[in-house]
Each structure stands twice: as structure tokens, then as C-alpha cells.
């Protein structure tokens, strides 16, 4: 085992700063390094230090988690979800963590920008075309008749065109 005197450069400012959480975190990573264990053993070591017992919940070589933007790269503002795998990860472990990652993306408020936006006007291109035809001077009935000639499978009336043009105008004004 190593002692704090083995790493004097590391312990120089501890007494002045009283940065014990930082020291404990680094101690755990140093134990990982000393015993040639990957970083996902950090939680296992920390749990054994504080509670003197480690359960399966602490040992997670495969894990889905949200990465805080400032911990990963400079300038990022949107937190990504990552699935960490190890050489001991199985296909089933990765599948299970993928399910958890998808659930995280649905439930965590920090990830709301990943949610698909519902299209309030799914026929916006059709509405826009009708709007411009109306601007050109065509009547609603002419627009409906022209549309029926191009798209025989649709049943479009002048009232549909009227509602669509009004909806498009409203969208332009908002």
C-alpha cells in the first residue's frame, strides 16, 4: 500500500484548502491504478472505504449515464448520454443499459431537447403551396380543383383549402 508521503506533489495544498472530497476521489483512482483496475472500480473502492461492504449494485462495468457538459469537453452545453462498456461487458449487459439510456432520455429533464417534436401541421408544404396560389389570385375552388387534378387519391374541397390557407397565415404571423 502507498502512503500520502509517496505523493508529496499531490498533498502539498491539502491542509490550506481542506479539499478532502477531492483527495478521496483521487485516492480511489490511485488504488485503481496501483492494482491495475479500470476506472469503473472507482465506485467499488469508494463504497468499501465508506461502508466496508460492496454489493453488486456498486460494481457496474457496463453503465448508462448522463455526462455533465463541463466534465467532458469545453464549451458543450447539452449533456450527452453515454453507455460505458468494459472487456467484461456482455451483449445482454449492453442491451439492458441501452434500454436504461432510452428511459433516461425520456424521463430526465436535462435531456428534453432529445425528444422528437410533434409536427402541429403535418401538411405544411401543401398549405404553403395553396397559400401562394391564393396570393397569385386564384380562388379557393380553383386551388382545390387544381389539387384534385394532380392528386386524384385525395378528396380536397374549397373549404379544406380555405382552412389550410388561414392556418398557414396564422403560422406566418406568430
Order of alpha helices (4+ residues) and beta strands (2+ residues): alpha-alpha-alpha-alpha-beta-alpha-beta-alpha-alpha-alpha-alpha
